[in-house]
């Protein structure tokens, strides 16, 4: 009796996985259709290549992955040095770009 139940459960598991795959495929198809419909409305008369590129960007944004741009230490240094003015030519200013970039990234996360 137990063997039979295990056999039935084992057969049901592939069916469940297949149903999940079909549901995911159906959802993906609906997303693509919705994006293409939006592009037709928002960008009428645009060449197909640009439509595909735009659709790919939109679908990438909708995949649920977190995408945040981070400021690198070199970028933080460039940002600060661009706005620094020293009175003397041999300015002794010292900048730690790695902690600065970390703090800028933390600040931008709080804003959102």
BABA-495270 format. One record per residue (C-alpha): x, y, z; residue in one letter. Coordinates in steps of 0.02 Angstrom, whole numbers, plus 50000, padded with zeros to 5 digits. Layout:
REM BABA-495270
XYZa...
***
This chain:
REM BABA-495270
500005000050000x501415012050046x502355007349888x500855011249781x500625028349863x502475032549835x502315027349653x500785038449628x501675053249712x503215050649604x502135051049447x501225066749507x502845076249535x503375077049350x501605082549306x501725096649433x503405102249363x502735101449186x501235112049237x502395124749318x503455125749161x501915128049053x501265141649168x502945150649164x503015149448974x501245156148960x501655170649077x503235174648977x502265174448815x500955186348889x502335198248948x503125198648775x501435201848693x501065215948816x502765224048788x502605223048599x500865230648608x501535244948714x502965247948595x501765248748448x500795262248539x502265271948613x503445270748464x502375269848307x503315268348144x504985264048224x506075251348136x505965233248194x507755232848257x507435247248377x505775239448431x506665223148475x508035232248569x506755242248669x505725226648704x507265217648767x507675232048885x505905232548954x505845213748980x507545214249066x506875227149188x505365216149223x506325200249265x506315204049451x508185205349476x508885219649576x509965231049471x510815245349558x512205255649491x513625257549614x514895271549620x516675265049610x518085272849711x518835280049550x517175288149504x516995295449679x518745302649667x518335310349497x516715317749563x517585325949711x519165331749624x518155340249489x517475352149621x519015354949729x519925371449726x521535374249820x522325390949856x524085384149845x524815373949703x525415360149820x523725356849900x523905343850039x522135337550022x521935318950054x520415309449989x519975291550032x518965286949879x518405269449935x517495275250094x516825290249998x516075279049863x515325267749997x514525282550085x513835289749922x513075272749880x512305271550053x511575288950035x510785284749866x510015268849940x509195278950079x508435290949952x507485277049865x
***
